[in-house]
């Protein structure tokens, strides 16, 4: 082999090895970028659920007058930090995900459901850590909470960014409803007084209470929020038999006190 041919052969060999090494690095880089994209990109269902067309958007109207009596109590929160917080997005669209009848919050001690005016739970959709509700215009609904524990909780609820108790801009630090141990709580609407509420009714965003209130915004329509605090234990109420107008019950073994 001539010297020029040897030199040409060596140059071709070096070029081939360099090209092979570059190709391998490009493949590794492509593989790495694929892993990162898979880890950070939302799923198809998450993207679909997050997108709501203008004709699918809904809000909550100030509905019919419903009798609902409440009284004030003086109970302390055990902590300034809530034990649970969750939200449900709603619209007139078919959401993708797992259908559930209720949400489990506060480590399962409290369950939350949205019910129609017949008391039937409306199906919720869970997608990753988010919850969605397919709503229909003109449908009335309530917020239903159940306490499965021996603890006492406070429920601070909001609809379309408005506090359901005051109708003002919602805050997690606002006062809420008391949920007693092993009891249920039904929030039927925006409170008007100590004896009545305006029922929750799905409607167009422009007709919603939030869009027509000085405290609200049409930008916040389509969401229901819940914050749960633990309260100090409620002292049981005892009735003195001597004061209730009836004779004291007889004791079969009076000596065994």
C-alpha positions as CSV (number, residue, x, y, z in Angstrom):
1,X,0.0,0.0,0.0
2,X,1.4,3.4,-1.0
3,X,2.0,6.1,1.7
4,X,-0.9,8.3,0.3
5,X,-3.2,5.3,0.4
6,X,-2.2,4.6,4.0
7,X,-2.9,8.2,5.0
8,X,-6.3,8.2,3.3
9,X,-7.2,4.9,5.0
10,X,-6.3,6.3,8.5
11,X,-8.3,9.5,7.9
12,X,-11.4,7.5,6.8
13,X,-11.0,5.3,9.9
14,X,-10.8,8.3,12.3
15,X,-13.8,9.9,10.6
16,X,-15.8,6.8,11.0
17,X,-15.0,6.4,14.7
18,X,-15.8,10.0,15.4
19,X,-19.2,9.8,13.5
20,X,-20.1,6.7,15.5
21,X,-19.3,8.3,18.8
22,X,-21.4,11.4,18.0
23,X,-24.3,9.3,16.9
24,X,-24.2,7.4,20.2
25,X,-24.2,10.6,22.2
26,X,-27.1,12.0,20.2
27,X,-29.1,8.8,21.0
28,X,-28.3,9.1,24.7
29,X,-29.3,12.8,24.7
30,X,-32.6,11.9,22.9
31,X,-33.3,9.2,25.4
32,X,-32.7,11.5,28.4
33,X,-34.9,14.2,26.9
34,X,-37.7,11.7,26.4
35,X,-37.6,10.7,30.0
36,X,-37.8,14.3,31.2
37,X,-40.7,15.0,28.8
38,X,-42.7,12.0,30.1
39,X,-42.1,13.0,33.7
40,X,-43.3,16.6,33.3
41,X,-45.9,16.5,30.5
42,X,-49.6,16.3,31.5
43,X,-51.6,13.3,30.4
44,X,-54.1,13.6,27.6
45,X,-57.0,13.4,30.1
46,X,-55.5,16.2,32.2
47,X,-55.2,18.4,29.2
48,X,-58.7,17.7,28.1
49,X,-60.2,18.3,31.5
50,X,-58.4,21.5,32.0
51,X,-59.8,22.9,28.7
52,X,-63.3,24.3,28.9
53,X,-65.0,25.8,25.9
54,X,-67.0,29.0,26.3
55,X,-70.3,27.3,25.6
56,X,-69.5,24.7,28.3
57,X,-68.8,27.1,31.2
58,X,-71.3,27.4,34.0
59,X,-71.7,29.3,37.3
60,X,-74.0,29.2,40.2
61,X,-77.1,31.4,40.4
62,X,-78.9,32.9,43.4
63,X,-81.8,30.4,43.4
64,X,-85.1,29.9,45.2
65,X,-85.6,30.9,48.9
66,X,-85.1,27.8,51.1
67,X,-85.7,27.6,54.9
68,X,-82.5,26.8,56.7
69,X,-82.1,27.6,60.4
70,X,-78.7,28.1,62.0
71,X,-77.4,29.3,65.4
72,X,-73.9,30.7,66.3
73,X,-71.6,28.7,68.6
74,X,-68.3,29.6,70.2
75,X,-65.7,26.9,69.5
76,X,-61.9,27.2,69.0
77,X,-59.9,25.7,66.2
78,X,-57.2,23.4,67.4
79,X,-54.8,24.8,64.8
80,X,-54.7,27.7,62.3
81,X,-53.8,25.3,59.6
82,X,-56.7,23.3,58.0
83,X,-56.6,19.5,58.2
84,X,-57.8,19.2,54.6
85,X,-58.5,21.3,51.5
86,X,-60.1,20.3,48.2
87,X,-61.9,21.7,45.2
88,X,-64.2,20.5,42.5
89,X,-64.3,22.1,39.0
90,X,-67.6,22.0,37.2
91,X,-68.9,22.6,33.7
92,X,-71.3,21.3,31.1
93,X,-68.8,18.9,29.6
94,X,-68.0,15.2,29.8
95,X,-64.9,14.9,31.9
96,X,-62.4,12.0,31.6
97,X,-61.3,9.9,34.6
98,X,-62.6,7.6,37.3
99,X,-66.2,8.2,38.4
100,X,-66.8,8.5,42.2
101,X,-69.8,9.3,44.3
102,X,-68.0,11.3,46.9
103,X,-64.6,12.7,47.9
104,X,-62.7,11.4,51.0
105,X,-61.0,14.2,52.9
106,X,-59.2,14.6,56.2
107,X,-57.7,11.1,56.0
108,X,-61.2,9.6,55.4
109,X,-62.8,11.2,58.5
110,X,-65.0,13.4,56.3
111,X,-66.7,12.7,53.0
112,X,-68.0,15.3,50.6
113,X,-70.6,14.9,47.8
114,X,-72.6,17.2,45.5
115,X,-76.3,16.2,45.6
116,X,-79.2,17.1,43.3
117,X,-82.5,18.5,44.8
118,X,-83.7,14.9,45.1
119,X,-80.8,14.0,47.4
120,X,-79.0,11.9,44.8
121,X,-75.2,12.2,44.6
122,X,-74.0,13.7,41.3
123,X,-71.1,11.6,39.8
124,X,-67.7,13.2,40.3
125,X,-64.7,12.5,38.1
126,X,-61.2,12.0,39.6
127,X,-58.2,12.6,37.4
128,X,-54.9,12.4,39.2
129,X,-55.4,14.7,42.2
130,X,-58.1,16.8,40.7
131,X,-61.9,16.4,40.8
132,X,-64.5,17.5,38.2
133,X,-68.3,17.5,38.0
134,X,-70.5,17.4,34.9
135,X,-73.2,20.0,35.6
136,X,-76.4,20.9,33.7
137,X,-77.9,24.4,33.4
138,X,-81.0,24.8,35.6
139,X,-80.0,22.0,38.0
140,X,-80.2,22.8,41.7
141,X,-77.7,21.2,44.1
142,X,-76.5,21.0,47.6
143,X,-73.1,20.4,49.3
144,X,-73.3,17.3,51.5
145,X,-70.7,16.5,54.2
146,X,-70.5,13.5,56.5
147,X,-68.3,13.1,59.6
148,X,-67.3,9.5,60.2
149,X,-65.2,10.2,63.3
150,X,-65.5,11.1,66.9
151,X,-64.0,14.5,66.2
152,X,-65.7,17.9,65.6
153,X,-64.9,19.8,62.4
154,X,-65.5,23.1,60.9
155,X,-66.4,23.3,57.2
156,X,-65.5,26.5,55.3
157,X,-67.1,26.2,51.8
158,X,-67.0,28.5,48.8
159,X,-68.9,28.5,45.5
160,X,-67.5,30.5,42.5
161,X,-65.0,32.2,44.8
162,X,-67.7,33.4,47.2
163,X,-68.1,32.4,50.9
164,X,-71.4,30.5,51.2
165,X,-72.1,32.1,54.7
166,X,-71.4,35.7,53.9
167,X,-71.5,36.0,50.1
168,X,-68.2,37.9,50.3
169,X,-64.9,37.0,48.6
170,X,-64.0,33.6,50.0
171,X,-61.1,33.1,52.4
172,X,-59.8,29.9,54.0
173,X,-59.7,31.8,57.3
174,X,-63.4,32.7,57.3
175,X,-65.9,31.1,59.7
176,X,-67.7,28.0,58.6
177,X,-70.4,25.4,59.6
178,X,-69.8,23.0,62.5
179,X,-69.8,19.3,61.5
180,X,-70.5,17.3,64.7
181,X,-69.1,13.7,65.3
182,X,-71.0,11.1,63.2
183,X,-73.3,13.7,61.9
184,X,-74.0,15.1,58.4
185,X,-74.2,18.7,57.1
186,X,-76.2,19.9,54.1
187,X,-75.3,23.3,52.7
188,X,-78.3,24.2,50.5
189,X,-77.3,27.6,49.2
190,X,-75.9,31.1,49.8
191,X,-77.0,32.2,53.3
192,X,-79.4,35.1,53.3
193,X,-80.2,35.1,57.1
194,X,-80.2,32.9,60.1
195,X,-83.4,31.2,58.8
196,X,-83.0,31.1,55.0
197,X,-80.6,30.5,52.1
198,X,-80.8,31.1,48.3
199,X,-80.5,27.7,46.7
200,X,-77.5,26.8,44.5
201,X,-78.6,26.5,40.9
202,X,-76.3,25.9,37.9
203,X,-76.6,28.6,35.2
204,X,-74.6,30.6,32.6
205,X,-71.6,32.4,34.1
206,X,-73.1,35.8,33.2
207,X,-76.2,35.1,35.3
208,X,-74.2,33.7,38.3
209,X,-74.2,35.3,41.7
210,X,-70.5,35.9,41.5
211,X,-70.8,37.8,38.2
212,X,-73.5,40.1,39.6
213,X,-72.1,40.7,43.1
214,X,-69.7,43.5,44.1
215,X,-67.7,40.9,46.0
216,X,-67.4,38.3,43.1
217,X,-65.9,37.9,39.7
218,X,-67.1,36.0,36.6
219,X,-63.5,34.7,36.3
220,X,-64.0,32.5,39.4
221,X,-67.2,30.7,38.2
222,X,-67.1,27.0,37.9
223,X,-65.4,25.9,41.1
224,X,-66.5,24.6,44.6
225,X,-64.0,24.8,47.4
226,X,-63.9,23.1,50.8
227,X,-61.5,23.7,53.8
228,X,-61.7,21.6,56.9
229,X,-60.5,22.6,60.4
230,X,-60.6,20.5,63.6
231,X,-62.4,22.1,66.5
232,X,-62.2,21.6,70.2
233,X,-64.4,18.8,71.5
234,X,-68.0,19.7,72.1
235,X,-69.1,19.2,75.7
236,X,-72.1,16.8,75.9
237,X,-75.3,18.4,77.0
238,X,-76.8,16.8,80.1
239,X,-80.3,17.3,81.4
240,X,-81.1,17.3,85.1
241,X,-84.0,14.9,85.6
242,X,-85.3,17.0,88.5
243,X,-85.8,20.0,86.2
244,X,-87.5,18.3,83.3
245,X,-91.0,18.0,84.9
246,X,-90.7,14.2,85.4
247,X,-90.0,12.1,88.4
248,X,-86.6,10.6,88.8
249,X,-86.3,7.1,87.3
250,X,-86.4,4.3,90.0
251,X,-83.2,2.5,90.8
252,X,-83.3,-1.3,91.3
253,X,-80.1,-1.3,93.4
254,X,-80.0,2.0,95.3
255,X,-77.3,0.8,97.7
256,X,-74.8,0.3,94.9
257,X,-73.9,3.9,94.3
